[in-house]
Amino acid sequence: MAELPDETVTEATRLTKLAREAVDPDEAAAYREHRADLLAEHGFTARVREDDATATLVLHPDDWVEDGTIRPERVADTGRAVEVQVAGPESPDDWDTVEEHNRAVARRVRANQGAIHGANADAFADFMGNHYAKPVEDATPEERAEFLAEYFVRNAWPSEDQKEAIERSLEHVQRVGKTIRR
C-alpha cells in the first residue's frame, strides 16, 4: 500500500504538470524543486517516465534509489509506488474515443473528396492514433512533418497519386476534423 497521502499525490501531480507546461526553464525547475521538497517530507522521490504517447509521474520511496538509479534489490513492495499519468490519453476509453473520431474524419474525407484523399486520411488517422493517441486535427507541425517524412513513405505504401495529393489531403483532414464533435 502506498504511504503517500492522497493530497500529496495530487499536489505532486499538479506541480509536475505545471513544470511540463512552463515556458521559462527557471519556473519549471522551481516547480520540480517544490515537488521534490514535498515528497522528501514523506521519504519519496519522483521521476517522469515518457514514451511516444504518454508521460507518467512515478512516485516511489527514496530508499529504492542509489546514485539516481532504482536498485531492484531494494524494492520489496512495488505497491508502495504511485503512478499517475500526466500527459497523453487519460485512459484506454479515451484512446477508443480518439480512434473513433479519427476514423470518422477519414470516412468523411473519403466521402467528400474521393478515394485518394480518403486513403491518405486513413494513413494519417493510423499514424496519429497509434503514435500519438491524438485527434488528427490536433497534430503539431512537427508531428505532420514526421508523418510525411517517416510514416507515410514507409508504412502507407502510397501510390504516385497519393503522394501528389498528400498535402491537400492533410488540409481536408484538418478542416473536417474541426467540424466533427468528439
PyMOL commands that place a pseudoatom at each C-alpha (Angstrom):
pseudoatom trace, name=CA, resn=MET, resi=1, chain=A, elem=C, hetatm=0, pos=[0.000, 0.000, 0.000]
pseudoatom trace, name=CA, resn=ALA, resi=2, chain=A, elem=C, hetatm=0, pos=[1.307, 3.441, -0.890]
pseudoatom trace, name=CA, resn=GLU, resi=3, chain=A, elem=C, hetatm=0, pos=[2.451, 5.584, 2.014]
pseudoatom trace, name=CA, resn=LEU, resi=4, chain=A, elem=C, hetatm=0, pos=[1.762, 8.937, 0.404]
pseudoatom trace, name=CA, resn=PRO, resi=5, chain=A, elem=C, hetatm=0, pos=[-1.339, 10.882, 1.413]
pseudoatom trace, name=CA, resn=ASP, resi=6, chain=A, elem=C, hetatm=0, pos=[-3.746, 11.491, -1.467]
pseudoatom trace, name=CA, resn=GLU, resi=7, chain=A, elem=C, hetatm=0, pos=[-3.275, 15.259, -1.080]
pseudoatom trace, name=CA, resn=THR, resi=8, chain=A, elem=C, hetatm=0, pos=[0.474, 14.855, -1.587]
pseudoatom trace, name=CA, resn=VAL, resi=9, chain=A, elem=C, hetatm=0, pos=[-0.031, 12.766, -4.727]
pseudoatom trace, name=CA, resn=THR, resi=10, chain=A, elem=C, hetatm=0, pos=[-2.487, 15.354, -6.072]
pseudoatom trace, name=CA, resn=GLU, resi=11, chain=A, elem=C, hetatm=0, pos=[-0.110, 18.243, -5.366]
pseudoatom trace, name=CA, resn=ALA, resi=12, chain=A, elem=C, hetatm=0, pos=[2.906, 16.391, -6.830]
pseudoatom trace, name=CA, resn=THR, resi=13, chain=A, elem=C, hetatm=0, pos=[0.852, 15.707, -9.960]
pseudoatom trace, name=CA, resn=ARG, resi=14, chain=A, elem=C, hetatm=0, pos=[-0.195, 19.361, -10.231]
pseudoatom trace, name=CA, resn=LEU, resi=15, chain=A, elem=C, hetatm=0, pos=[3.393, 20.560, -9.818]
pseudoatom trace, name=CA, resn=THR, resi=16, chain=A, elem=C, hetatm=0, pos=[4.603, 18.081, -12.439]
pseudoatom trace, name=CA, resn=LYS, resi=17, chain=A, elem=C, hetatm=0, pos=[2.048, 19.304, -14.968]
pseudoatom trace, name=CA, resn=LEU, resi=18, chain=A, elem=C, hetatm=0, pos=[2.954, 22.927, -14.239]
pseudoatom trace, name=CA, resn=ALA, resi=19, chain=A, elem=C, hetatm=0, pos=[6.654, 22.143, -14.721]
pseudoatom trace, name=CA, resn=ARG, resi=20, chain=A, elem=C, hetatm=0, pos=[5.930, 20.416, -18.043]
pseudoatom trace, name=CA, resn=GLU, resi=21, chain=A, elem=C, hetatm=0, pos=[3.870, 23.370, -19.278]
pseudoatom trace, name=CA, resn=ALA, resi=22, chain=A, elem=C, hetatm=0, pos=[6.223, 26.119, -18.068]
pseudoatom trace, name=CA, resn=VAL, resi=23, chain=A, elem=C, hetatm=0, pos=[7.937, 28.108, -20.810]
pseudoatom trace, name=CA, resn=ASP, resi=24, chain=A, elem=C, hetatm=0, pos=[10.618, 29.514, -18.521]
pseudoatom trace, name=CA, resn=PRO, resi=25, chain=A, elem=C, hetatm=0, pos=[13.208, 26.856, -17.516]
pseudoatom trace, name=CA, resn=ASP, resi=26, chain=A, elem=C, hetatm=0, pos=[13.668, 28.529, -14.115]
pseudoatom trace, name=CA, resn=GLU, resi=27, chain=A, elem=C, hetatm=0, pos=[9.939, 28.327, -13.451]
pseudoatom trace, name=CA, resn=ALA, resi=28, chain=A, elem=C, hetatm=0, pos=[9.908, 24.636, -14.426]
pseudoatom trace, name=CA, resn=ALA, resi=29, chain=A, elem=C, hetatm=0, pos=[12.866, 23.979, -12.124]
pseudoatom trace, name=CA, resn=ALA, resi=30, chain=A, elem=C, hetatm=0, pos=[11.093, 25.758, -9.253]
pseudoatom trace, name=CA, resn=TYR, resi=31, chain=A, elem=C, hetatm=0, pos=[8.026, 23.525, -9.666]
pseudoatom trace, name=CA, resn=ARG, resi=32, chain=A, elem=C, hetatm=0, pos=[10.205, 20.397, -9.715]
pseudoatom trace, name=CA, resn=GLU, resi=33, chain=A, elem=C, hetatm=0, pos=[12.114, 21.588, -6.638]
pseudoatom trace, name=CA, resn=HIS, resi=34, chain=A, elem=C, hetatm=0, pos=[8.864, 22.275, -4.770]
pseudoatom trace, name=CA, resn=ARG, resi=35, chain=A, elem=C, hetatm=0, pos=[7.654, 18.766, -5.726]
pseudoatom trace, name=CA, resn=ALA, resi=36, chain=A, elem=C, hetatm=0, pos=[10.944, 17.239, -4.513]
pseudoatom trace, name=CA, resn=ASP, resi=37, chain=A, elem=C, hetatm=0, pos=[10.670, 19.056, -1.170]
pseudoatom trace, name=CA, resn=LEU, resi=38, chain=A, elem=C, hetatm=0, pos=[7.051, 17.960, -0.750]
pseudoatom trace, name=CA, resn=LEU, resi=39, chain=A, elem=C, hetatm=0, pos=[7.874, 14.316, -1.480]
pseudoatom trace, name=CA, resn=ALA, resi=40, chain=A, elem=C, hetatm=0, pos=[11.018, 14.354, 0.673]
pseudoatom trace, name=CA, resn=GLU, resi=41, chain=A, elem=C, hetatm=0, pos=[8.807, 15.051, 3.705]
pseudoatom trace, name=CA, resn=HIS, resi=42, chain=A, elem=C, hetatm=0, pos=[7.458, 11.518, 3.182]
pseudoatom trace, name=CA, resn=GLY, resi=43, chain=A, elem=C, hetatm=0, pos=[10.716, 9.865, 2.121]
pseudoatom trace, name=CA, resn=PHE, resi=44, chain=A, elem=C, hetatm=0, pos=[9.666, 9.714, -1.535]
pseudoatom trace, name=CA, resn=THR, resi=45, chain=A, elem=C, hetatm=0, pos=[11.104, 10.949, -4.806]
pseudoatom trace, name=CA, resn=ALA, resi=46, chain=A, elem=C, hetatm=0, pos=[9.749, 11.350, -8.346]
pseudoatom trace, name=CA, resn=ARG, resi=47, chain=A, elem=C, hetatm=0, pos=[10.627, 10.699, -11.924]
pseudoatom trace, name=CA, resn=VAL, resi=48, chain=A, elem=C, hetatm=0, pos=[8.652, 11.034, -15.152]
pseudoatom trace, name=CA, resn=ARG, resi=49, chain=A, elem=C, hetatm=0, pos=[8.587, 8.048, -17.491]
pseudoatom trace, name=CA, resn=GLU, resi=50, chain=A, elem=C, hetatm=0, pos=[7.873, 9.057, -21.099]
pseudoatom trace, name=CA, resn=ASP, resi=51, chain=A, elem=C, hetatm=0, pos=[7.014, 7.113, -24.223]
pseudoatom trace, name=CA, resn=ASP, resi=52, chain=A, elem=C, hetatm=0, pos=[5.593, 8.109, -27.613]
pseudoatom trace, name=CA, resn=ALA, resi=53, chain=A, elem=C, hetatm=0, pos=[2.104, 8.934, -26.417]
pseudoatom trace, name=CA, resn=THR, resi=54, chain=A, elem=C, hetatm=0, pos=[2.180, 9.348, -22.652]
pseudoatom trace, name=CA, resn=ALA, resi=55, chain=A, elem=C, hetatm=0, pos=[4.111, 10.649, -19.689]
pseudoatom trace, name=CA, resn=THR, resi=56, chain=A, elem=C, hetatm=0, pos=[3.702, 9.007, -16.300]
pseudoatom trace, name=CA, resn=LEU, resi=57, chain=A, elem=C, hetatm=0, pos=[4.709, 10.503, -12.966]
pseudoatom trace, name=CA, resn=VAL, resi=58, chain=A, elem=C, hetatm=0, pos=[6.245, 7.760, -10.809]
pseudoatom trace, name=CA, resn=LEU, resi=59, chain=A, elem=C, hetatm=0, pos=[6.442, 8.452, -7.078]
pseudoatom trace, name=CA, resn=HIS, resi=60, chain=A, elem=C, hetatm=0, pos=[8.475, 5.930, -5.101]
pseudoatom trace, name=CA, resn=PRO, resi=61, chain=A, elem=C, hetatm=0, pos=[10.403, 5.599, -1.839]
pseudoatom trace, name=CA, resn=ASP, resi=62, chain=A, elem=C, hetatm=0, pos=[13.703, 7.424, -1.884]
pseudoatom trace, name=CA, resn=ASP, resi=63, chain=A, elem=C, hetatm=0, pos=[15.479, 4.422, -0.373]
pseudoatom trace, name=CA, resn=TRP, resi=64, chain=A, elem=C, hetatm=0, pos=[14.927, 2.493, -3.615]
pseudoatom trace, name=CA, resn=VAL, resi=65, chain=A, elem=C, hetatm=0, pos=[17.397, 4.826, -5.357]
pseudoatom trace, name=CA, resn=GLU, resi=66, chain=A, elem=C, hetatm=0, pos=[21.186, 4.879, -5.349]
pseudoatom trace, name=CA, resn=ASP, resi=67, chain=A, elem=C, hetatm=0, pos=[23.124, 7.371, -7.479]
pseudoatom trace, name=CA, resn=GLY, resi=68, chain=A, elem=C, hetatm=0, pos=[19.992, 8.250, -9.451]
pseudoatom trace, name=CA, resn=THR, resi=69, chain=A, elem=C, hetatm=0, pos=[19.159, 4.635, -10.329]
pseudoatom trace, name=CA, resn=ILE, resi=70, chain=A, elem=C, hetatm=0, pos=[16.446, 2.436, -8.854]
pseudoatom trace, name=CA, resn=ARG, resi=71, chain=A, elem=C, hetatm=0, pos=[18.090, -0.638, -7.331]
pseudoatom trace, name=CA, resn=PRO, resi=72, chain=A, elem=C, hetatm=0, pos=[15.737, -3.619, -7.882]
pseudoatom trace, name=CA, resn=GLU, resi=73, chain=A, elem=C, hetatm=0, pos=[17.088, -5.449, -4.834]
pseudoatom trace, name=CA, resn=ARG, resi=74, chain=A, elem=C, hetatm=0, pos=[15.770, -2.587, -2.668]
pseudoatom trace, name=CA, resn=VAL, resi=75, chain=A, elem=C, hetatm=0, pos=[12.224, -2.862, -3.995]
pseudoatom trace, name=CA, resn=ALA, resi=76, chain=A, elem=C, hetatm=0, pos=[10.411, -5.204, -1.630]
pseudoatom trace, name=CA, resn=ASP, resi=77, chain=A, elem=C, hetatm=0, pos=[6.866, -3.969, -2.263]
pseudoatom trace, name=CA, resn=THR, resi=78, chain=A, elem=C, hetatm=0, pos=[6.005, -2.287, -5.575]
pseudoatom trace, name=CA, resn=GLY, resi=79, chain=A, elem=C, hetatm=0, pos=[2.658, -1.321, -4.050]
pseudoatom trace, name=CA, resn=ARG, resi=80, chain=A, elem=C, hetatm=0, pos=[4.480, 1.478, -2.233]
pseudoatom trace, name=CA, resn=ALA, resi=81, chain=A, elem=C, hetatm=0, pos=[4.966, 3.301, -5.550]
pseudoatom trace, name=CA, resn=VAL, resi=82, chain=A, elem=C, hetatm=0, pos=[2.337, 5.521, -7.124]
pseudoatom trace, name=CA, resn=GLU, resi=83, chain=A, elem=C, hetatm=0, pos=[1.955, 6.129, -10.865]
pseudoatom trace, name=CA, resn=VAL, resi=84, chain=A, elem=C, hetatm=0, pos=[-0.089, 8.984, -12.311]
pseudoatom trace, name=CA, resn=GLN, resi=85, chain=A, elem=C, hetatm=0, pos=[-0.410, 9.722, -15.998]
pseudoatom trace, name=CA, resn=VAL, resi=86, chain=A, elem=C, hetatm=0, pos=[0.441, 13.397, -16.605]
pseudoatom trace, name=CA, resn=ALA, resi=87, chain=A, elem=C, hetatm=0, pos=[0.284, 13.575, -20.415]
pseudoatom trace, name=CA, resn=GLY, resi=88, chain=A, elem=C, hetatm=0, pos=[-1.413, 11.639, -23.179]
pseudoatom trace, name=CA, resn=PRO, resi=89, chain=A, elem=C, hetatm=0, pos=[-4.814, 9.982, -23.324]
pseudoatom trace, name=CA, resn=GLU, resi=90, chain=A, elem=C, hetatm=0, pos=[-6.272, 9.588, -19.867]
pseudoatom trace, name=CA, resn=SER, resi=91, chain=A, elem=C, hetatm=0, pos=[-7.489, 6.035, -20.324]
pseudoatom trace, name=CA, resn=PRO, resi=92, chain=A, elem=C, hetatm=0, pos=[-7.936, 3.298, -22.921]
pseudoatom trace, name=CA, resn=ASP, resi=93, chain=A, elem=C, hetatm=0, pos=[-11.506, 4.539, -23.260]
pseudoatom trace, name=CA, resn=ASP, resi=94, chain=A, elem=C, hetatm=0, pos=[-10.135, 7.918, -24.327]
pseudoatom trace, name=CA, resn=TRP, resi=95, chain=A, elem=C, hetatm=0, pos=[-7.908, 6.182, -26.890]
pseudoatom trace, name=CA, resn=ASP, resi=96, chain=A, elem=C, hetatm=0, pos=[-11.005, 4.457, -28.258]
pseudoatom trace, name=CA, resn=THR, resi=97, chain=A, elem=C, hetatm=0, pos=[-12.745, 7.835, -28.482]
pseudoatom trace, name=CA, resn=VAL, resi=98, chain=A, elem=C, hetatm=0, pos=[-9.780, 9.345, -30.332]
pseudoatom trace, name=CA, resn=GLU, resi=99, chain=A, elem=C, hetatm=0, pos=[-9.615, 6.369, -32.693]
pseudoatom trace, name=CA, resn=GLU, resi=100, chain=A, elem=C, hetatm=0, pos=[-13.346, 6.559, -33.405]
pseudoatom trace, name=CA, resn=HIS, resi=101, chain=A, elem=C, hetatm=0, pos=[-13.091, 10.299, -34.062]
pseudoatom trace, name=CA, resn=ASN, resi=102, chain=A, elem=C, hetatm=0, pos=[-10.093, 9.927, -36.398]
pseudoatom trace, name=CA, resn=ARG, resi=103, chain=A, elem=C, hetatm=0, pos=[-11.853, 7.155, -38.340]
pseudoatom trace, name=CA, resn=ALA, resi=104, chain=A, elem=C, hetatm=0, pos=[-14.952, 9.342, -38.712]
pseudoatom trace, name=CA, resn=VAL, resi=105, chain=A, elem=C, hetatm=0, pos=[-12.783, 12.147, -40.094]
pseudoatom trace, name=CA, resn=ALA, resi=106, chain=A, elem=C, hetatm=0, pos=[-11.153, 9.771, -42.594]
pseudoatom trace, name=CA, resn=ARG, resi=107, chain=A, elem=C, hetatm=0, pos=[-14.553, 8.410, -43.689]
pseudoatom trace, name=CA, resn=ARG, resi=108, chain=A, elem=C, hetatm=0, pos=[-15.889, 11.914, -44.261]
pseudoatom trace, name=CA, resn=VAL, resi=109, chain=A, elem=C, hetatm=0, pos=[-12.783, 12.940, -46.224]
pseudoatom trace, name=CA, resn=ARG, resi=110, chain=A, elem=C, hetatm=0, pos=[-13.220, 9.816, -48.381]
pseudoatom trace, name=CA, resn=ALA, resi=111, chain=A, elem=C, hetatm=0, pos=[-16.926, 10.535, -48.904]
pseudoatom trace, name=CA, resn=ASN, resi=112, chain=A, elem=C, hetatm=0, pos=[-16.388, 14.202, -49.774]
pseudoatom trace, name=CA, resn=GLN, resi=113, chain=A, elem=C, hetatm=0, pos=[-13.022, 14.155, -51.568]
pseudoatom trace, name=CA, resn=GLY, resi=114, chain=A, elem=C, hetatm=0, pos=[-12.674, 10.681, -53.046]
pseudoatom trace, name=CA, resn=ALA, resi=115, chain=A, elem=C, hetatm=0, pos=[-10.593, 7.550, -52.624]
pseudoatom trace, name=CA, resn=ILE, resi=116, chain=A, elem=C, hetatm=0, pos=[-7.121, 9.093, -52.920]
pseudoatom trace, name=CA, resn=HIS, resi=117, chain=A, elem=C, hetatm=0, pos=[-7.687, 11.705, -50.223]
pseudoatom trace, name=CA, resn=GLY, resi=118, chain=A, elem=C, hetatm=0, pos=[-9.571, 9.076, -48.210]
pseudoatom trace, name=CA, resn=ALA, resi=119, chain=A, elem=C, hetatm=0, pos=[-6.629, 6.662, -48.306]
pseudoatom trace, name=CA, resn=ASN, resi=120, chain=A, elem=C, hetatm=0, pos=[-4.298, 9.455, -47.208]
pseudoatom trace, name=CA, resn=ALA, resi=121, chain=A, elem=C, hetatm=0, pos=[-6.691, 10.402, -44.399]
pseudoatom trace, name=CA, resn=ASP, resi=122, chain=A, elem=C, hetatm=0, pos=[-6.762, 6.745, -43.280]
pseudoatom trace, name=CA, resn=ALA, resi=123, chain=A, elem=C, hetatm=0, pos=[-2.959, 6.664, -43.169]
pseudoatom trace, name=CA, resn=PHE, resi=124, chain=A, elem=C, hetatm=0, pos=[-2.824, 9.874, -41.138]
pseudoatom trace, name=CA, resn=ALA, resi=125, chain=A, elem=C, hetatm=0, pos=[-5.506, 8.553, -38.763]
pseudoatom trace, name=CA, resn=ASP, resi=126, chain=A, elem=C, hetatm=0, pos=[-3.428, 5.385, -38.265]
pseudoatom trace, name=CA, resn=PHE, resi=127, chain=A, elem=C, hetatm=0, pos=[-0.337, 7.448, -37.537]
pseudoatom trace, name=CA, resn=MET, resi=128, chain=A, elem=C, hetatm=0, pos=[-1.950, 9.880, -35.102]
pseudoatom trace, name=CA, resn=GLY, resi=129, chain=A, elem=C, hetatm=0, pos=[-3.884, 7.172, -33.273]
pseudoatom trace, name=CA, resn=ASN, resi=130, chain=A, elem=C, hetatm=0, pos=[-1.047, 4.698, -32.933]
pseudoatom trace, name=CA, resn=HIS, resi=131, chain=A, elem=C, hetatm=0, pos=[1.865, 7.068, -32.377]
pseudoatom trace, name=CA, resn=TYR, resi=132, chain=A, elem=C, hetatm=0, pos=[0.319, 9.984, -30.507]
pseudoatom trace, name=CA, resn=ALA, resi=133, chain=A, elem=C, hetatm=0, pos=[-3.204, 8.922, -29.468]
pseudoatom trace, name=CA, resn=LYS, resi=134, chain=A, elem=C, hetatm=0, pos=[-4.417, 12.358, -30.543]
pseudoatom trace, name=CA, resn=PRO, resi=135, chain=A, elem=C, hetatm=0, pos=[-7.183, 13.626, -32.786]
pseudoatom trace, name=CA, resn=VAL, resi=136, chain=A, elem=C, hetatm=0, pos=[-5.903, 14.221, -36.313]
pseudoatom trace, name=CA, resn=GLU, resi=137, chain=A, elem=C, hetatm=0, pos=[-6.723, 17.931, -36.236]
pseudoatom trace, name=CA, resn=ASP, resi=138, chain=A, elem=C, hetatm=0, pos=[-4.573, 18.393, -33.116]
pseudoatom trace, name=CA, resn=ALA, resi=139, chain=A, elem=C, hetatm=0, pos=[-1.381, 17.293, -34.876]
pseudoatom trace, name=CA, resn=THR, resi=140, chain=A, elem=C, hetatm=0, pos=[1.505, 19.696, -34.382]
pseudoatom trace, name=CA, resn=PRO, resi=141, chain=A, elem=C, hetatm=0, pos=[3.591, 20.870, -37.350]
pseudoatom trace, name=CA, resn=GLU, resi=142, chain=A, elem=C, hetatm=0, pos=[6.356, 18.558, -36.088]
pseudoatom trace, name=CA, resn=GLU, resi=143, chain=A, elem=C, hetatm=0, pos=[4.001, 15.558, -36.000]
pseudoatom trace, name=CA, resn=ARG, resi=144, chain=A, elem=C, hetatm=0, pos=[2.780, 16.320, -39.520]
pseudoatom trace, name=CA, resn=ALA, resi=145, chain=A, elem=C, hetatm=0, pos=[6.399, 16.588, -40.707]
pseudoatom trace, name=CA, resn=GLU, resi=146, chain=A, elem=C, hetatm=0, pos=[7.225, 13.259, -39.046]
pseudoatom trace, name=CA, resn=PHE, resi=147, chain=A, elem=C, hetatm=0, pos=[4.211, 11.678, -40.732]
pseudoatom trace, name=CA, resn=LEU, resi=148, chain=A, elem=C, hetatm=0, pos=[5.232, 12.999, -44.155]
pseudoatom trace, name=CA, resn=ALA, resi=149, chain=A, elem=C, hetatm=0, pos=[8.948, 12.190, -43.881]
pseudoatom trace, name=CA, resn=GLU, resi=150, chain=A, elem=C, hetatm=0, pos=[8.814, 8.901, -41.997]
pseudoatom trace, name=CA, resn=TYR, resi=151, chain=A, elem=C, hetatm=0, pos=[5.453, 7.184, -41.702]
pseudoatom trace, name=CA, resn=PHE, resi=152, chain=A, elem=C, hetatm=0, pos=[3.716, 7.990, -44.979]
pseudoatom trace, name=CA, resn=VAL, resi=153, chain=A, elem=C, hetatm=0, pos=[6.528, 6.882, -47.279]
pseudoatom trace, name=CA, resn=ARG, resi=154, chain=A, elem=C, hetatm=0, pos=[7.415, 3.756, -45.272]
pseudoatom trace, name=CA, resn=ASN, resi=155, chain=A, elem=C, hetatm=0, pos=[4.113, 2.490, -43.930]
pseudoatom trace, name=CA, resn=ALA, resi=156, chain=A, elem=C, hetatm=0, pos=[1.298, 3.728, -46.160]
pseudoatom trace, name=CA, resn=TRP, resi=157, chain=A, elem=C, hetatm=0, pos=[2.718, 2.386, -49.433]
pseudoatom trace, name=CA, resn=PRO, resi=158, chain=A, elem=C, hetatm=0, pos=[1.269, 5.407, -51.241]
pseudoatom trace, name=CA, resn=SER, resi=159, chain=A, elem=C, hetatm=0, pos=[0.603, 5.473, -54.955]
pseudoatom trace, name=CA, resn=GLU, resi=160, chain=A, elem=C, hetatm=0, pos=[2.024, 8.327, -57.026]
pseudoatom trace, name=CA, resn=ASP, resi=161, chain=A, elem=C, hetatm=0, pos=[-1.428, 9.941, -56.973]
pseudoatom trace, name=CA, resn=GLN, resi=162, chain=A, elem=C, hetatm=0, pos=[-1.492, 9.736, -53.175]
pseudoatom trace, name=CA, resn=LYS, resi=163, chain=A, elem=C, hetatm=0, pos=[1.988, 11.256, -52.923]
pseudoatom trace, name=CA, resn=GLU, resi=164, chain=A, elem=C, hetatm=0, pos=[0.942, 14.145, -55.151]
pseudoatom trace, name=CA, resn=ALA, resi=165, chain=A, elem=C, hetatm=0, pos=[-2.246, 14.720, -53.130]
pseudoatom trace, name=CA, resn=ILE, resi=166, chain=A, elem=C, hetatm=0, pos=[-0.956, 14.290, -49.560]
pseudoatom trace, name=CA, resn=GLU, resi=167, chain=A, elem=C, hetatm=0, pos=[-0.587, 17.973, -48.644]
pseudoatom trace, name=CA, resn=ARG, resi=168, chain=A, elem=C, hetatm=0, pos=[-4.106, 18.705, -49.862]
pseudoatom trace, name=CA, resn=SER, resi=169, chain=A, elem=C, hetatm=0, pos=[-5.366, 15.574, -48.086]
pseudoatom trace, name=CA, resn=LEU, resi=170, chain=A, elem=C, hetatm=0, pos=[-3.976, 16.829, -44.791]
pseudoatom trace, name=CA, resn=GLU, resi=171, chain=A, elem=C, hetatm=0, pos=[-5.734, 20.155, -45.358]
pseudoatom trace, name=CA, resn=HIS, resi=172, chain=A, elem=C, hetatm=0, pos=[-9.010, 18.254, -45.828]
pseudoatom trace, name=CA, resn=VAL, resi=173, chain=A, elem=C, hetatm=0, pos=[-8.327, 16.244, -42.664]
pseudoatom trace, name=CA, resn=GLN, resi=174, chain=A, elem=C, hetatm=0, pos=[-7.658, 19.423, -40.692]
pseudoatom trace, name=CA, resn=ARG, resi=175, chain=A, elem=C, hetatm=0, pos=[-10.815, 21.127, -41.916]
pseudoatom trace, name=CA, resn=VAL, resi=176, chain=A, elem=C, hetatm=0, pos=[-13.084, 18.097, -41.454]
pseudoatom trace, name=CA, resn=GLY, resi=177, chain=A, elem=C, hetatm=0, pos=[-11.589, 17.233, -38.071]
pseudoatom trace, name=CA, resn=LYS, resi=178, chain=A, elem=C, hetatm=0, pos=[-12.617, 20.607, -36.705]
pseudoatom trace, name=CA, resn=THR, resi=179, chain=A, elem=C, hetatm=0, pos=[-16.232, 20.053, -37.773]
pseudoatom trace, name=CA, resn=ILE, resi=180, chain=A, elem=C, hetatm=0, pos=[-16.740, 16.618, -36.190]
pseudoatom trace, name=CA, resn=ARG, resi=181, chain=A, elem=C, hetatm=0, pos=[-17.534, 16.658, -32.493]
pseudoatom trace, name=CA, resn=ARG, resi=182, chain=A, elem=C, hetatm=0, pos=[-15.537, 14.438, -30.185]
for i in range(1, 182): cmd.bond("trace and resi %d" % i, "trace and resi %d" % (i + 1))
show_as sticks, trace
zoom trace
